[in-house]
Amino acid sequence: MIRAENVTFDYESMDEEGNVESRKRAVNHVNLEIQSGQFIAVLGHNGSGKSTFAKHINALLTPTEGTLWVEGMNTRDESELWNIRQNAGMVFQNPDNQIIGTIVEEDVGFGPENLGVPTDEIWQRVEESLKAVGMYKYRKHSPNKLSGGQKQRVAIAGVMAMHPRCIVLDEPTAMLDPHGRKSVIETVKKLNKEEGITVILITHYMEEVIEADHVFVMDDGNLVMDGTPREVFSQVEKLKELRLDVPQATLLAYELQKKGFPLRDGILSNEELVEELCQLKLKM
């Protein structure tokens, strides 16, 4: 569904005459492929380039060098811009930057209305989208009265109502409390599993990516690691060098391994760790 070939992006600083004064490379020759229906996580510390790369997927930014295709459409091709954005929707870190309606259902209907969807179908999409994210009972509420997690789910519904095949979420839980984070991630997983929507989650919360199909790790604009969550989180020392955490259960298992406990690599959850320790006890 998405293919990046040597994607490179430079932020340019201009002087008062409009001449380029300096360039800072944010994404450096990234190559990757994402298949339809996958749940993808992109990790990296602040400034790693992950959010800049995410903005290329729905053509908010276009490469300085290289090419990015969405469903075979080149993001540099301006004639394909609206088709690309219908296929790849974007949810930002702060839902207040994305919610513009005074009533929840009106906000969710704003996107499909701009796409020229007939009125009857708009309201059908609004209902379906709000039910999918568990916010239908709040359809008549003002977004200002909602919690951060509820606002973020409304933002996701607004993107869903445009019927994209892919949703890119750029650190959607960064401003939420633990309960709000859990609620939003459960919603995202449900959309991926039940609706078949391709999900690309940009995050620095490691527990959010345990169930991802594939993980890409970025550092200083470069793609430095990729694999399944188990393959990536098995490399604890390398992740530490990249200034990244690992899930708590993974870290505890790693520390126990260093103390001589013969545990397998890549334990991801508390349940897996408990099961492994129980098996170890039975062998003793």
Secondary structure, DSSP 8 states (H G I E B T S, - for coil): -EEEEEEEEEEEEE-TTS-EEEEEEEEEEEEEEE-TT-EEEEE--TTSSHHHHHHHHTTSS--SEEEEEETTEETT-GGGHHHHHHHEEEE-S-GGGT---SSHHHHHHHHHHHTT--HHHHHHHHHHHHHHTT-GGGTTS-GGGS-HHHHHHHHHHHHHTT--SEEEEESTTTTS-HHHHHHHHHHHHHHHHHH--EEEEEES-GGGGTT-SEEEEEETTEEEEEE-HHHHHT-HHHHHHTT----HHHHHHHHHHHTT----S---SHHHHHHHHHHHHHH-
